Amino acid sequence: IAGNPKLLEITAGISRIFGAHVNGIYIVPAPQVYPNGGADIVPIIMDYNQVYFRDQAKKVRSDFIARMQADDLTHAFIQIESSFSAISNDMIRASQVSDLVICNAVDDNTSTGIENDFTASLIISTGRPLFVIPNQFNATINFDKIAVGWIGSHEAARAVLDALTVFTRTSEAHFTAVEQRKREENRP
């Protein structure tokens, strides 16, 4: 719920449309641990992402609660201390108990402390309707047209079924088939 100023506005707007409770999920990554290549047996621990995310947590929580209260929405702020430096798996688990997931797109060209394939991992693995808000998003959400990436999996079928309420508010829905390539088993 951090990083994109439009995210809270869009989330509040969608919550008002559907009368939904909002869970704000904020995940603090674990430190990155690397083996030391020298004579020492002490590992190299890089905790700058963890420190940064912890430092930001209070402001993120405050901004989230203020926006939800301003719109008189039922809400909960959930901070997760991840066991891993990559947080996508924690977000996927948290998303799987939600009716709808709204998240920021991760900018592949900058170092955000979040893995570059975060958004793609959510798209493929949540099994829930997912709205990804681009970083430079200046429009409003009106549900006139909806695009669905279809991969033919159980997760995709569950996401479309869960999104039927959203489809009732749209005039057009476009489905795009996405082919997920299987990894070659004996590849070096």
N, C-alpha and C positions, 0 to 999 in steps of 0.2 A: 504493500500500500504506500510505498514511498517512491519518490523520484519523478513523478509526472503530476504537475499541478492540476491537470484536468481529471485525474483518476477519481478523486473524491467527489467532484461535481457530477461526473457521469454515474458513478456508483449510487449516489444519493438520488439522482433522477430516475434511474432504473428501479431502485427500491420503492420510490413513490409510485411509479406506474404499476408495479406488481404487488404493492403492499408487503414487501419482503423484509425480513430481519437481515441485518448485515453483520457478518463476521469479518473483522479486519485482521488479516493474518500477517504477522511480521516475524521473519525468521532470522536469527542471528547465527551465522556460520561458525563452525568450530575452527580452530587454528589449522593451518596447513603444516604437516609434519613431513620432513624429508630426511633421508639417511645422510649422515655426514660422510663424505668421501675421504676424509683425512684419517689420521691415526686415532682421533678421539672417537669414542663410542656414543657420544652425546648427539642426539639428532638435532637438526636445525628446525626450529619452530618459528613459523611466521604467523603472528597473530594480528597483524594490522587490519585485516578485514573484520575480524571478530571485534576488535576494539572500536573500529569505525561504526559498525552496526549497533553495538551497545551504546555508543555515545549518541547516536541518532534516535534510539528507541523512544526516549522520553518525548522528544519533539514530534515524532511520527504519531505516537499515541495521543498526545495532546491535540494535534491537528485533526486526527480521525474523530476523536470524541466530540470536539467542538463542531465539526461539520455535521455529524450525525444528530447531535442535540439541536443544532440550528434548524434542521429539517424535521425534528421530532420523530426520528426513526429509531426503532428498536435495534440495538447493536451490542456487540461484544468485541473487545480488542484482545487478540490472542497472540502472545509472544512465545515463539518456540525456540528453544536453545538446541540447535542442531548438533548431532554427533559427527557430522561430516562438514568439510569445507565447501562442498557442492550442495546447494540447498534445494535443488529441483525435486529430489525424492520426498523430502519433507513437505514441500508444497503440493505435490501430487497426492500424498496421503491426506493432507488437510482438505484438499479439493474434493476428494471422493465422497465426502459427507455433505457436500453442498449441492444445491439445486442449480446454481449458476456460478461461474467463476469469472471474475473481471480482473485482469492484471495488466501491468505495463509491459510493453515490448522491451526486450533487452537490446540495447544498441551494440551490435557486433564490433563496432569500430572504436569503442572506448573501454577502459578498464573500470568496471563498476563493482567488482568484488563478487559478481554473480556469474556463473558459468555462461559462456556464449550460447550454448544450446538450451538454455533455460526455457525459453518460449516454445521451441520445438518439442521439448520433452513434455511440457504441459499439454500441448495440442495432441500429441500422440497418446499420452498415457492417462489423462484424468478421467476419461469416460464421462465427462460432464459438458454441458454447453459452456463454451469459453469465449469471452469477448476479450480480444487483445487490443489495448489502446496504444496506438503509435505514439512515439515520443513527441512529435510535432503536431499533435491532433488539435484542431481548432473548430471542429464542427460540433453539431449536436446529434444525439441519438434519437432517431425517429422511427425506426423499424419498418420503413417503407420497403427496403430491399435487404435481404439477408443472403449471405454467401456461406455455404457449408462445404468444408473439405471432407470428402468421404474416402475412408481407407478400407471399408469393408470388414472391419473388426467388430468384436463384441462391444468394445469401448465406444466405437463410432455409433453403433446402433443404439446403445444406451443414451448417448449424448443427444441424438436426434429425438428419441422418445421423450427425454427430459425437457427438450426445447419446444415441445408442441404448444405450450402456452405462448411462447414468443412468436411462433409461426401464425397464431391466430391474429396477431397485430400487424402482419406484413401483407403487402400486395404482391410481392415477388420473392421467390426463394430460388437461388441458383446453387446447384450441386456440382462440385468438381471432384472427379475421381483422382485420388492420389495413389500412386503405386509405391509401396514400400518394398525396397529391394532386400532380399535375404542375403545375409553374409555367407560367403563361400566357406564351407567347413574346413577345408584343407589349405586355406590360403596362408602364405607365410607372413 
